[in-house]
Amino acid sequence: MRTSRPARRTRRPVAQHARLTSPNPFGQIATILAVVLIVALVSGVSTAGFALWNATQTVADHAVKLEDDVQLPPTIGEIEGGVNLLLVGTDSCEGQDLKLFPRCKHDDGGERNDVTMLVHIGDSPRRVTVVSFPRDMMVPIPSCPDGEGGRYSAMSSQMMNASYMYGGLACTVLTVEQLTGIDIQFAGAIRWTGVINMSDAIGGVDVCVAGEIRDRHTGLHLTEGTHTLKGSKALQFLRVRHGIADGSDLGRISNQQQFMSSMVRKLQSGAVLSNPGTLFNLATTAMQQVTSKQLLLSESLANPTRMVQIAMAVKDVDYGDIVFVQYPTRYAEGGKRVLPLTDSADVLFKALADNKPIKLTGKTSPGASDSQTVKGEVTPTPSASPTPTGTASPTPGATSSPPPTEEAVDLPDVITGQTAAQVTCTNPQR
């Protein structure tokens, strides 16, 4: 049934000062997705990587148009203003290895967004916040374009992961916009094989487990300690639920946030960005994921210049200003679904719209049993700055005044998460 588009909740613009299902372990795409875009972006900084991504027509041919999509003119340097980018991981069986995903032998043909994340990049000063939306959260789905000039009817209450099956990437964007009041300019989606290939290209990510994890659902077996995971092993770690903490999907999101935090530290450490061979491999792999339909980008994002601009905006953000949070929820009756806590979430999204720093006051996980143990914190190694020439000597006895520190917004304690500065370890199921 098609209908006219209903009015949506008023959306908060990005701060721009210049301008602008039921639980299913196989349905949990790795949240390497949240950083996959950045990986593809920074690969464009190298000459070889940019040459590959310069096959603009190839990328554009596979791009998806978002509703209200406004093409921003490319400029030299980092992107101006703030950025909101939606990234989803889907459970499609198309092009997947049946040995790794045996359930695909009985595929129903549907494709759901089992990982949904909003990446917000604030304007000056730059901060990055990644908001994960639980797949089992019951939300209204607005009227979405059907791709043939008509529209699907709006639905009052469905699981978040139904939005992609209902109307594709554009529908998931509209669903998150309606829920959060945030305007989203860019979007991308990745499938299982794309996750495996991209994690291989990065060379693996270090993860910490506080005890032995053995999960028959995903096949993951890890001993206590630190492990470097890539490929299918990384995907298992990001899909695991039954083998950690209280076995909930909410706990799994916290597990995924540990992976993302570790990956950010690896990217910024220079282990990736300073290695031309790794960058070339990343660019090649990313292009292959587009052409093999494992990675899908919105038209607004399918531009190598735009990608480099976004990458330049985030490459120097401090670990403490890169925050991973879960959209706050409460369990519905019966405990099989969760409901959004919109009043608490509004505090978060207002802070993002106002480009205010945020402070976590809650735990790393909303589950009954914490899925993460905080092991410590790290700080980036500052790069040496050359002493400027031709400057006047300081006046004897003068003191320099530090810039004023902006007061952070305390998030409600029901909003859980961690920063990229926090090193956490996954707790096994008790």
C-alpha positions in Angstrom: 0.0 0.0 0.0 1.3 3.4 -0.9 0.4 6.6 0.8 1.5 10.2 1.1 4.4 11.0 3.4 3.4 12.0 6.9 4.9 14.9 8.7 8.1 14.0 10.5 9.4 15.1 13.8 11.3 18.4 13.5 14.9 17.6 12.8 17.9 19.3 14.4 20.3 20.6 11.8 24.0 19.8 12.1 25.9 22.6 13.8 27.4 24.3 10.8 29.2 27.6 11.4 30.5 27.9 7.9 27.8 26.2 5.9 26.9 24.1 5.2 13.6 -10.2 14.6 14.2 -12.2 17.0 17.6 -12.8 18.4 19.8 -14.2 15.7 23.6 -14.5 16.1 24.1 -14.6 12.3 22.3 -11.3 11.9 24.9 -9.3 13.8 27.1 -7.6 11.2 30.4 -6.5 12.7 30.6 -2.9 13.7 33.9 -2.5 11.9 31.3 -0.8 9.8 31.5 2.3 11.9 35.1 2.7 11.0 35.0 1.1 7.5 34.1 4.5 6.1 37.0 6.2 7.8 39.3 3.5 6.6 38.1 4.0 3.0 38.4 7.7 3.4 41.9 7.9 4.7 43.0 5.6 2.0 42.2 8.4 -0.4 44.9 10.5 1.2 47.6 8.4 -0.4 48.2 8.9 -4.1 47.7 5.2 -4.9 44.5 5.0 -2.8 43.1 8.2 -4.4 43.8 6.9 -7.8 41.7 3.8 -7.1 38.9 5.8 -5.5 39.0 8.2 -8.4 37.0 5.6 -10.4 34.0 7.9 -9.5 31.6 6.5 -12.1 32.0 3.0 -10.7 31.1 4.0 -7.2 28.3 6.3 -8.4 26.7 3.5 -10.5 26.2 1.6 -7.2 25.1 4.5 -5.1 21.7 5.0 -3.4 19.8 8.3 -3.4 18.6 9.5 0.0 15.4 11.5 0.3 16.2 15.3 0.8 19.7 14.5 -0.5 21.6 17.8 -1.0 24.9 17.5 -2.9 27.4 19.8 -1.2 30.0 21.4 -3.5 33.4 19.8 -3.1 36.2 22.1 -1.7 39.8 21.7 -0.9 40.6 20.7 2.7 38.5 19.2 5.4 34.7 19.4 5.1 33.1 22.5 6.5 30.6 22.4 9.2 29.4 19.3 11.1 28.6 15.9 9.6 26.0 13.2 10.3 26.5 9.9 8.7 24.5 6.7 9.1 26.2 3.3 8.8 24.4 0.0 8.8 25.3 -3.6 8.7 22.9 -6.0 7.0 22.2 -9.7 7.2 21.9 -10.3 3.4 23.0 -13.8 2.2 23.8 -12.5 -1.3 27.4 -13.4 -2.2 28.1 -15.0 1.2 30.2 -18.1 1.9 27.8 -20.9 2.9 30.6 -22.5 4.9 30.7 -19.5 7.2 27.0 -18.8 7.1 25.1 -22.1 6.8 21.8 -20.6 7.6 22.0 -18.9 4.2 21.1 -22.3 2.7 17.6 -21.5 4.0 17.6 -17.8 3.3 14.2 -16.1 3.2 15.5 -13.4 0.9 15.0 -10.6 3.4 17.8 -8.1 4.3 17.7 -6.3 7.7 19.8 -3.6 9.3 21.0 -5.6 12.3 23.6 -3.0 13.1 22.6 0.7 12.9 25.0 3.5 13.9 24.9 7.2 13.6 28.4 8.8 13.3 28.3 12.5 14.3 31.3 14.7 13.6 31.0 18.1 15.3 32.1 21.3 13.9 35.0 23.4 15.4 36.2 22.0 17.7 35.9 18.6 16.1 34.4 15.7 18.2 33.1 12.3 17.1 30.1 10.5 18.6 29.0 7.1 17.4 25.4 6.2 18.5 24.4 2.5 18.3 20.7 1.7 17.9 19.6 -1.7 19.2 18.2 -3.9 16.5 15.3 -5.1 18.7 14.2 -1.5 19.7 10.6 -0.9 18.8 10.3 2.3 16.8 7.8 4.0 14.3 8.8 3.6 10.7 7.8 6.6 8.5 6.4 6.4 5.0 9.4 5.5 2.8 9.9 5.7 -1.0 9.4 2.4 -2.8 11.8 3.1 -5.6 9.1 3.3 -8.2 7.7 6.8 -7.6 5.3 5.7 -4.9 5.6 5.3 -1.1 5.2 2.6 1.4 2.8 3.2 4.3 4.1 4.4 7.7 4.1 1.9 10.5 3.6 2.8 14.2 5.8 0.2 15.9 8.3 -2.2 14.3 11.8 -3.4 15.3 14.5 -1.1 14.1 16.0 -3.8 11.9 12.8 -4.0 9.9 13.4 -0.6 8.3 16.0 -1.8 5.8 13.9 -4.7 4.7 11.0 -2.4 4.3 12.6 0.3 2.2 16.3 -0.1 2.0 19.0 2.3 3.1 16.9 5.4 2.5 14.2 4.1 4.8 16.6 3.4 7.6 17.9 6.9 7.3 14.3 8.3 7.5 13.6 6.1 10.5 16.6 7.3 12.4 16.0 11.0 11.4 12.4 10.7 12.8 13.6 9.1 16.0 16.5 11.5 16.8 15.5 14.7 15.1 19.0 14.7 13.5 19.4 15.5 9.8 21.5 12.8 8.1 23.5 13.8 4.9 25.5 10.6 4.3 24.9 6.9 4.6 26.5 3.5 3.8 25.7 -0.2 4.3 27.9 -3.3 4.4 27.3 -7.0 4.3 29.1 -9.9 5.9 31.8 -10.6 3.3 32.6 -6.9 3.1 33.3 -6.9 6.9 35.6 -9.9 6.6 37.5 -8.5 3.7 38.0 -5.0 5.2 39.2 -6.4 8.6 41.7 -8.5 6.7 43.0 -5.4 4.8 43.5 -3.5 8.1 45.7 -6.3 9.4 43.6 -7.1 12.5 42.4 -5.4 15.6 43.5 -6.1 19.2 40.8 -7.1 21.6 40.9 -8.0 25.3 38.9 -10.7 27.1 38.7 -11.0 30.9 38.2 -14.8 30.8 37.7 -17.7 28.4 34.9 -17.2 25.8 33.5 -20.3 24.2 30.3 -19.8 22.1 28.8 -22.6 20.0 26.4 -20.3 18.2 29.2 -18.3 16.5 32.0 -20.8 16.9 34.2 -18.3 18.7 36.7 -19.6 21.2 39.1 -17.2 22.9 41.3 -17.7 25.9 41.8 -15.0 28.5 44.1 -12.2 27.4 44.7 -10.0 24.3 44.1 -11.3 20.8 44.6 -9.7 17.4 41.5 -10.6 15.4 40.8 -10.3 11.6 38.7 -11.8 8.9 36.1 -14.3 10.0 37.4 -14.4 13.6 36.8 -10.6 13.9 33.3 -11.2 12.6 32.7 -13.9 15.2 33.8 -11.6 18.0 31.5 -8.9 16.8 28.5 -11.2 16.5 29.0 -13.1 19.8 26.2 -12.7 22.3 25.6 -15.9 24.1 29.2 -16.3 25.2 29.5 -12.9 27.0 28.1 -11.2 30.0 24.3 -11.7 30.3 23.9 -12.9 26.7 21.9 -9.9 25.6 22.0 -8.0 22.4 22.7 -4.8 24.4 25.8 -6.4 25.9 26.9 -7.4 22.4 26.8 -3.7 21.3 29.2 -2.9 24.2 31.4 -5.7 22.9 31.4 -4.1 19.5 32.3 -0.7 20.9 35.5 -2.2 22.4 36.4 -3.4 18.9 35.7 0.1 17.4 37.7 1.9 20.1 40.7 -0.4 19.6 40.5 0.1 15.8 40.4 3.9 16.2 43.6 3.7 18.3 45.3 1.6 15.6 44.3 3.9 12.8 45.5 7.0 14.6 48.7 5.3 15.9 50.3 5.4 12.4 50.3 1.7 12.0 47.9 2.1 9.1 48.1 5.7 8.0 51.9 5.8 7.6 52.0 2.5 5.7 51.5 3.1 1.9 51.2 -0.6 1.3 48.4 -1.0 3.8 46.6 2.1 2.4 46.8 0.8 -1.1 45.4 -2.5 0.1 42.6 -0.8 1.9 41.6 1.3 -1.1 41.7 -1.7 -3.4 39.6 -3.8 -1.0 37.1 -1.0 -0.4 36.5 -0.6 -4.2 36.1 -4.4 -4.5 33.4 -4.3 -1.9 31.5 -1.7 -3.8 31.6 -3.5 -7.1 30.7 -6.9 -5.5 27.7 -5.3 -3.8 29.1 -5.9 -0.3 29.4 -2.1 0.4 26.7 0.4 -0.6 27.1 4.2 -0.4 24.6 7.0 -0.7 25.0 9.3 -3.7 26.1 12.1 -1.4 29.0 9.9 -0.2 30.0 8.2 -3.5 32.7 10.8 -4.2 36.4 10.4 -3.5 36.9 14.1 -2.8 34.1 14.1 -0.3 35.5 11.1 1.4 38.9 12.7 1.8 37.3 15.8 3.2 35.5 13.9 5.9 38.6 11.9 6.7 40.6 15.1 7.2 38.0 16.4 9.6 38.4 13.4 12.0 42.0 12.3 11.6 43.3 14.4 14.6 40.4 14.1 17.1 41.7 13.2 20.6 40.7 9.7 21.9 38.7 11.3 24.7 36.6 13.2 22.2 35.6 10.0 20.3 32.7 8.6 22.2 30.7 5.4 21.5 27.2 5.3 23.1 24.1 3.2 23.0 20.7 4.8 22.4 19.0 4.4 25.8 16.2 1.8 26.1 14.2 -0.2 28.6 13.0 -3.7 28.3 9.5 -4.2 27.1 7.2 -6.6 28.9 8.5 -10.1 28.4 12.1 -8.9 27.9 12.3 -9.8 24.2 12.2 -6.3 22.9 13.3 -2.9 24.1 11.6 0.5 24.0 13.3 3.9 23.4 13.8 6.3 26.3 13.4 9.4 24.2 13.6 12.0 27.1 17.1 10.7 28.0 18.1 10.5 24.3 17.0 14.1 23.7 19.7 15.3 26.1 22.3 13.5 23.9 21.1 14.8 20.6 20.6 18.4 21.8 24.3 18.3 23.0 25.3 17.1 19.6 23.3 19.7 17.8 24.8 22.4 20.0 28.3 20.9 19.4 28.8 20.5 23.2 31.3 18.1 24.7 29.5 15.1 26.4 30.4 13.2 29.6 29.4 9.6 30.2 28.0 9.0 33.7 26.7 5.5 33.2 28.3 2.1 32.8 29.9 0.6 29.7 26.9 -1.7 29.2 23.2 -1.5 30.0 22.9 -5.3 30.5 22.2 -7.0 33.8 25.8 -8.1 33.9 28.5 -5.7 32.6 29.9 -6.9 29.3 33.0 -4.8 29.6 35.6 -4.2 32.3 37.6 -1.0 32.0 41.3 -1.9 32.0 42.7 1.6 31.7 43.1 4.6 29.4 45.5 5.7 26.7 46.3 9.0 25.2 47.6 9.7 21.7 51.3 10.3 21.4 51.6 14.1 20.5 53.4 14.9 17.4 56.3 17.3 17.7 55.5 20.8 16.6 58.3 22.8 15.0 59.2 26.0 16.7 58.0 28.9 14.6 60.7 31.3 13.3 60.6 35.1 13.3 58.4 35.3 16.4 58.9 37.7 19.3 60.4 36.4 22.5 58.0 36.2 25.4 58.0 39.1 27.8 59.9 38.2 31.0 57.5 37.3 33.8 54.5 36.9 31.5 52.3 33.9 31.9 50.3 32.2 29.1 46.6 31.9 29.7 45.2 28.4 28.8 42.1 28.4 26.6 38.9 28.2 28.6 37.6 24.6 29.0 34.0 24.2 27.7 31.8 22.6 30.3 30.6 19.1 29.2 27.0 18.0 29.2 26.5 15.1 31.7 24.5 12.4 29.9 21.8 10.5 31.9 23.3 7.4 33.4 21.0 5.2 31.3 23.1 6.2 28.3 26.0 3.7 28.4 29.2 3.5 26.4 32.9 4.3 26.3 35.5 6.6 24.7 38.3 5.6 22.4 40.7 6.5 25.3 39.3 3.7 27.4 40.8 0.2 27.1 38.2 -2.4 28.0 38.0 -6.1 28.2 35.0 -8.4 27.4 33.6 -10.3 30.3 32.7 -14.0 29.6 29.1 -15.2 30.3 28.5 -15.9 33.9 
